[in-house]
Amino acid sequence: MPLIGDVSPDFPPEWLIGVPMSGVAADLLKRNGGTAAEGEGNAGPGWVSLWGSALSYPPERRERGGSAKKLHYADGWYRLDLEKVTLFWHVKQAGRSDYHGHNDTGSFCLYYDGIPVIVDTGRHSFRKGLFPRYGRTAMAHNSVLIDGLEPFPVNWYGIFPPWYARKRVETSFEEKDGGFKFNIRHDGFSRISGVASFSRTFILDATGLTIEDSAEGKGEHRLYSFFHFYPRFEVIKVRPGEFSIKNVSAGDSLPPFSLRCTRREGEEVLSELYKGEPSVPAGYYFPGYGRKTETTTAVCAFRAAFPAGVSYRIDWSEEDVRH
C-alpha cells in the first residue's frame, strides 16, 4: 500500500480505529496461517477505506470497464480508480501550519492492476540522519521544487510564525471525456521572490496520465520534478525528458510504461536517472521501518522566465502485453 507519510500520531484515533478489522489485516493474518474472526474485513470508514480490495494481499486483478470512484476525506486524502489504475494523493489542508510533516502536496502514487508503479519512497525511521529526514522532503515524493525550495515550509522545529507557513490550498475534481481531472492549486511557493501561485492538474484517461504544471510569477526560476518508481521496474532514459519503464519481475503481466516531459514553450527539459545516490539523495525506497533498498528516481529540470508551464505524460498499453 502507499507509504504516504507515517503511521504514527499524524492522525486522530478515529482515523485508524478500523485497522484491526480491515480487509488488509484479515488478508495478512490468513497469509501467515491465522484465521480471521467473524466480521473482519469490514472496517467501516477511516484510513482503511481508502485502500479497499484493490490493494489487498495479493493484489486483486480488476477487469477493464470497472467502476470509477473518488474518496475524499476532510484531512486531505484522495483516491481515484479508473479501470485498472488507482491514484492516491495527500494534500495539505488550507490554513494549517502544523500538518503531518511530509512535503507531499502535489505528489501522487500510481498503481496498475493493484501493483505499485510510481510510489512514495516512505520514511526510513524517526531517528536523526540523512535518510530519516529525506523521507519527509518533497524530493522523496513525486513532487516539485522551485529554486531548490519545497512547496511549503514544514515547521519541523516550531520556529516559523503561523503567517509564514499557512498558505492557500484549493482542489477541484471533475469528470472529463470519459476520464477524470483533479487540480491542486496553492501559493506555497509565494515565499520565493517573483513566484506567485502554482497549479498541478492530473488528467487520467484509459491509456495514460497527464500532469500539467503551471507556475505564475515573474523573473527566471528553476523548476525540478521527481518521479520515484517501484523497485521491480527498469527505467531507461531514451532521450532528454523521455523514459521507458519496464517491469522486470516474473509472474506479472504488466504493460510497458513511458514517461515524457514537455515544456509548454517547446524547449528541452533536462533529465537524469538516479539509483542509490546518497549525495543527492535519490533512488531509494523504504519498504518498512529501518529498511532501505535501491530504486530508480527520474528528475526533470528546466530554467524559464515565469509564468511557465510543463507537462508530463505517463503512458501504458495493454496491446503490448497481449503481443
Sequence and secondary structure as in RCSB ss.txt:
>XXXX:A:sequence
MPLIGDVSPDFPPEWLIGVPMSGVAADLLKRNGGTAAEGEGNAGPGWVSLWGSALSYPPERRERGGSAKKLHYAD
GWYRLDLEKVTLFWHVKQAGRSDYHGHNDTGSFCLYYDGIPVIVDTGRHSFRKGLFPRYGRTAMAHNSVLIDGLE
PFPVNWYGIFPPWYARKRVETSFEEKDGGFKFNIRHDGFSRISGVASFSRTFILDATGLTIEDSAEGKGEHRLYS
FFHFYPRFEVIKVRPGEFSIKNVSAGDSLPPFSLRCTRREGEEVLSELYKGEPSVPAGYYFPGYGRKTETTTAVC
AFRAAFPAGVSYRIDWSEEDVRH
>XXXX:A:secstr
    S SSTTS HHHHTTGGGSHHHHHHHHHTT    TTTT   SSGGGGTTGGG SS     TT   EEEE TT
SEEEEEETTEEEEEE   TT SSS S   TT  EEEETTEEEE       SSSSHHHHHTTSGGGTT EEETTB 
SS   TTS S HHHH   EEEEEEEETTEEEEEEEE GGGGSTTEEEEEEEEEEETTEEEEEEEEEESSEEEEEE
EEEE TTEEEEEEETTEEEEEE STT     EEEEEEETT    EEEEESSBTTTTBSEE  STT  EE EEEEE
EEEEESSEEEEEEEEE HHHHH 
